[in-house]
Amino acid sequence: MFPGGVGKTWQPADFTQLLDDVTTRVFDVYADSTVIYPGHGDDTELGAERPSLSEWRARGW
């Protein structure tokens, strides 16, 4: 996961699966104050990213 999305996938179905997994394993489990340390880019918190979940799903990346 990165600020602004869950990362690049090559197939739409792969993106859907990745977003579903991140939603159930991360967003549904941890508090908004949980800090995310991505492999590159700026750190973020779940609370900063949570409002964008529907946007990520709609754009498909």
DSSP file (Angstrom, degrees, kcal/mol; ACC not computed):
  #  RESIDUE AA STRUCTURE BP1 BP2  ACC     N-H-->O    O-->H-N    N-H-->O    O-->H-N    TCO  KAPPA ALPHA  PHI   PSI    X-CA   Y-CA   Z-CA
    1    1 A M              0   0    0      0, 0.0     5,-0.2     0, 0.0    38,-0.2   0.000 360.0 360.0 360.0 145.4    0.0    0.0    0.0
    2    2 A F  B >   -A    5   0A   0      3,-3.1     3,-2.1    36,-0.1     2,-0.3  -0.902 360.0 -76.3-135.1 160.9    1.1    3.5   -0.8
    3    3 A P  T 3  S+     0   0    0      0, 0.0    39,-0.1     0, 0.0     3,-0.0  -0.474 122.6  16.8 -57.8 124.3   -0.3    7.0   -0.2
    4    4 A G  T 3  S+     0   0    0     -2,-0.3     2,-0.3     2,-0.0     3,-0.1   0.515 131.1   3.3  90.4   5.5   -3.1    7.3   -2.8
    5    5 A G  B <  S-A    2   0A   0     -3,-2.1    -3,-3.1     1,-0.1     3,-0.1  -0.954  71.8 -96.6 166.5 176.8   -3.5    3.6   -3.7
    6    6 A V  S    S-     0   0    0      1,-0.3     2,-0.1    -2,-0.3    -1,-0.1   0.489  75.8 -94.5 -98.3  -4.7   -2.6    0.0   -3.2
    7    7 A G        -     0   0    0     54,-0.6    -1,-0.3    -5,-0.1     2,-0.3  -0.396  51.2 -49.8 113.1 168.1   -0.1   -0.2   -6.0
    8    8 A K        +     0   0    0     -2,-0.1     2,-0.3    -3,-0.1    53,-0.1  -0.546  46.5 179.0 -82.6 138.6    0.0   -1.2   -9.6
    9    9 A T        -     0   0    0     -2,-0.3    -2,-0.0     1,-0.1     6,-0.0  -0.916  27.8-137.0-129.2 160.9   -1.4   -4.5  -10.9
   10   10 A W  S    S+     0   0    0     -2,-0.3    -1,-0.1     1,-0.1     3,-0.1   0.730  85.6  45.8 -91.8 -23.7   -1.4   -5.7  -14.5
   11   11 A Q  S  > S-     0   0    0      1,-0.1     4,-1.9     0, 0.0     3,-0.4  -0.939  76.4-129.4-123.0 142.7   -5.0   -7.1  -14.6
   12   12 A P  H  > S+     0   0    0      0, 0.0     4,-2.4     0, 0.0     5,-0.2   0.880 111.4  53.8 -55.7 -39.3   -8.2   -5.5  -13.4
   13   13 A A  H  > S+     0   0    0      1,-0.2     4,-2.3     2,-0.2     5,-0.2   0.865 105.9  53.4 -65.2 -34.5   -9.1   -8.7  -11.5
   14   14 A D  H  > S+     0   0    0     -3,-0.4     4,-2.5     2,-0.2    -1,-0.2   0.901 108.8  49.2 -65.3 -40.4   -5.7   -8.6   -9.7
   15   15 A F  H  X S+     0   0    0     -4,-1.9     4,-3.0     2,-0.2     5,-0.3   0.938 110.1  50.6 -63.5 -46.1   -6.4   -5.0   -8.6
   16   16 A T  H  X S+     0   0    0     -4,-2.4     4,-2.5     1,-0.2    -2,-0.2   0.920 112.3  46.9 -58.2 -45.2   -9.8   -5.9   -7.3
   17   17 A Q  H  X S+     0   0    0     -4,-2.3     4,-2.6     2,-0.2    -1,-0.2   0.914 112.9  49.3 -63.7 -43.0   -8.4   -8.8   -5.3
   18   18 A L  H  X S+     0   0    0     -4,-2.5     4,-2.7     2,-0.2     5,-0.2   0.929 112.9  46.2 -62.7 -46.2   -5.6   -6.7   -3.9
   19   19 A L  H  X S+     0   0    0     -4,-3.0     4,-2.4     2,-0.2    -2,-0.2   0.906 112.5  50.8 -65.3 -40.9   -7.9   -3.9   -2.9
   20   20 A D  H  X S+     0   0    0     -4,-2.5     4,-2.5    -5,-0.3     5,-0.2   0.929 112.2  47.5 -60.2 -45.0  -10.3   -6.4   -1.3
   21   21 A D  H  X S+     0   0    0     -4,-2.6     4,-2.9     1,-0.2     5,-0.3   0.922 112.6  47.8 -63.0 -45.4   -7.4   -8.0    0.6
   22   22 A V  H  X>S+     0   0    0     -4,-2.7     5,-1.8     1,-0.2     4,-1.7   0.889 112.4  51.1 -63.9 -38.3   -6.1   -4.7    1.8
   23   23 A T  I  <>S+     0   0    0     -4,-2.4     5,-2.5    -5,-0.2     6,-0.2   0.956 118.3  35.2 -63.3 -50.6   -9.6   -3.6    2.9
   24   24 A T  I  <5S+     0   0    0     -4,-2.5    -2,-0.2     3,-0.2    -1,-0.2   0.836 125.5  39.2 -76.5 -32.3  -10.3   -6.8    4.9
   25   25 A R  I  <5S+     0   0    0     -4,-2.9    -3,-0.2    -5,-0.2    -1,-0.2   0.678 134.1  13.0 -92.7 -18.1   -6.8   -7.4    6.3
   26   26 A V  I >X5S+     0   0    0     -4,-1.7     4,-2.8    -5,-0.3     3,-1.1   0.707 127.3  40.1-121.1 -64.5   -5.8   -3.8    7.0
   27   27 A F  I 34<S+     0   0    0     -5,-1.8    -3,-0.2     1,-0.3    -4,-0.2   0.847 118.6  47.4 -63.9 -35.4   -8.6   -1.2    6.9
   28   28 A D  T 34<S+     0   0    0     -5,-2.5    -1,-0.3    -6,-0.3    -4,-0.1   0.589 121.4  37.1 -80.3  -9.0  -11.1   -3.4    8.7
   29   29 A V  T <4 S+     0   0    0     -3,-1.1     2,-0.2    -6,-0.2    -2,-0.2   0.792 106.4  59.9-110.3 -40.9   -8.6   -4.4   11.4
   30   30 A Y  S  < S-     0   0    0     -4,-2.8    -1,-0.1     1,-0.1    -4,-0.0  -0.616  79.3-106.9-103.6 154.5   -6.5   -1.5   12.3
   31   31 A A    >   -     0   0    0     -2,-0.2     3,-2.0     1,-0.1    15,-0.3  -0.255  32.6-108.6 -72.2 159.9   -7.3    2.0   13.7
   32   32 A D  T 3  S+     0   0    0      1,-0.3    15,-2.7    14,-0.2    16,-0.3   0.748 117.2  64.2 -60.2 -24.2   -7.1    5.2   11.6
   33   33 A S  T 3  S+     0   0    0     13,-0.2    -1,-0.3    12,-0.1     2,-0.2   0.499  73.9 120.2 -80.1  -2.6   -4.0    6.2   13.6
   34   34 A T    <   -     0   0    0     -3,-2.0    12,-2.2     1,-0.1     2,-0.4  -0.457  61.4-135.1 -66.0 128.6   -2.0    3.2   12.2
   35   35 A V  E     -B   45   0B   0     10,-0.2     2,-0.5    -2,-0.2    10,-0.3  -0.694  10.8-150.5 -89.4 136.3    1.0    4.4   10.3
   36   36 A I  E     -B   44   0B   0      8,-3.7     8,-1.8    -2,-0.4   -34,-0.0  -0.924   5.0-164.4-106.5 128.0    1.8    2.8    6.9
   37   37 A Y        -     0   0    0     -2,-0.5     6,-0.1     6,-0.2     5,-0.1  -0.855  17.6-159.8-111.5  92.7    5.5    2.7    5.8
   38   38 A P        -     0   0    0      0, 0.0   -36,-0.1     0, 0.0     3,-0.1  -0.185  31.3-107.9 -71.1 165.4    5.5    2.0    2.1
   39   39 A G  S    S+     0   0    0    -38,-0.2     2,-0.3     1,-0.2   -37,-0.1   0.765 103.4   2.3 -63.8 -26.0    8.4    0.6    0.2
   40   40 A H  S    S+     0   0    0      2,-0.1    -1,-0.2     0, 0.0     2,-0.1  -0.972 108.4  40.2-154.4 159.8    8.9    4.0   -1.4
   41   41 A G  S    S-     0   0    0     -2,-0.3     2,-0.1    -3,-0.1     0, 0.0  -0.328  94.1 -31.3  90.6-177.8    7.2    7.4   -1.0
   42   42 A D        -     0   0    0      1,-0.1    -2,-0.1    -2,-0.1     2,-0.1  -0.335  62.4-107.8 -75.4 153.2    6.0    9.2    2.0
   43   43 A D        -     0   0    0     -6,-0.1     2,-0.3   -41,-0.1    -6,-0.2  -0.361  42.1-179.1 -69.0 159.7    4.5    7.5    5.1
   44   44 A T  E     -B   36   0B   0     -8,-1.8    -8,-3.7    -2,-0.1     2,-0.3  -0.924  23.0-119.3-150.8 173.5    0.8    7.8    5.7
   45   45 A E  E >>  -B   35   0B   0     -2,-0.3     4,-1.3   -10,-0.3     3,-1.0  -0.900  25.0-120.4-118.7 151.9   -1.9    6.8    8.1
   46   46 A L  H 3> S+     0   0    0    -12,-2.2     4,-3.0    -2,-0.3     3,-0.4   0.881 113.3  59.3 -57.1 -38.3   -4.9    4.6    7.5
   47   47 A G  H 34 S+     0   0    0    -15,-2.7    -1,-0.3     1,-0.2   -14,-0.1   0.803 104.0  50.7 -62.7 -28.6   -7.2    7.5    8.4
   48   48 A A  H <4 S+     0   0    0     -3,-1.0    -1,-0.2   -16,-0.3    -2,-0.2   0.795 118.7  37.4 -76.1 -28.8   -5.7    9.7    5.7
   49   49 A E  H >< S+     0   0    0     -4,-1.3     3,-2.1    -3,-0.4     4,-0.3   0.765  96.0  80.7 -94.2 -29.2   -6.3    7.0    3.1
   50   50 A R  G >< S+     0   0    0     -4,-3.0     3,-1.7     1,-0.3     4,-0.3   0.845  86.5  57.6 -51.3 -44.5   -9.6    5.5    4.2
   51   51 A P  G 3  S+     0   0    0      0, 0.0     3,-0.3     0, 0.0    -1,-0.3   0.712 103.5  57.1 -61.5 -16.8  -11.8    8.2    2.6
   52   52 A S  G <> S+     0   0    0     -3,-2.1     4,-2.6     1,-0.2     5,-0.2   0.471  74.3  98.8 -93.4  -2.4  -10.2    7.3   -0.8
   53   53 A L  H <> S+     0   0    0     -3,-1.7     4,-2.3    -4,-0.3    -1,-0.2   0.897  85.3  46.7 -54.9 -45.2  -11.1    3.6   -0.9
   54   54 A S  H  > S+     0   0    0     -4,-0.3     4,-2.2    -3,-0.3    -1,-0.2   0.871 112.0  51.8 -67.1 -34.6  -14.2    4.1   -3.2
   55   55 A E  H  > S+     0   0    0     -4,-0.3     4,-2.4     2,-0.2     5,-0.2   0.919 109.0  50.3 -65.0 -43.7  -12.1    6.4   -5.5
   56   56 A W  H  X>S+     0   0    0     -4,-2.6     4,-1.9     1,-0.2     5,-0.9   0.927 111.8  48.1 -59.2 -45.3   -9.4    3.8   -5.8
   57   57 A R  H  <5S+     0   0    0     -4,-2.3    -1,-0.2    -5,-0.2    -2,-0.2   0.914 111.9  49.8 -63.2 -42.3  -11.9    1.1   -6.6
   58   58 A A  H  <5S+     0   0    0     -4,-2.2    -1,-0.2     1,-0.2    -2,-0.2   0.886 114.8  42.2 -65.5 -39.7  -13.6    3.4   -9.2
   59   59 A R  H  <5S-     0   0    0     -4,-2.4    -1,-0.2    -5,-0.1    -2,-0.2   0.739 102.9-132.8 -82.9 -21.6  -10.4    4.3  -11.0
   60   60 A G  T  <5       0   0    0     -4,-1.9    -3,-0.2    -5,-0.2   -45,-0.1   0.709 360.0 360.0  81.4  20.8   -9.0    0.7  -10.9
   61   61 A W      <       0   0    0     -5,-0.9   -54,-0.6   -53,-0.1   -55,-0.2   0.292 360.0 360.0-156.9 360.0   -5.5    1.5   -9.6
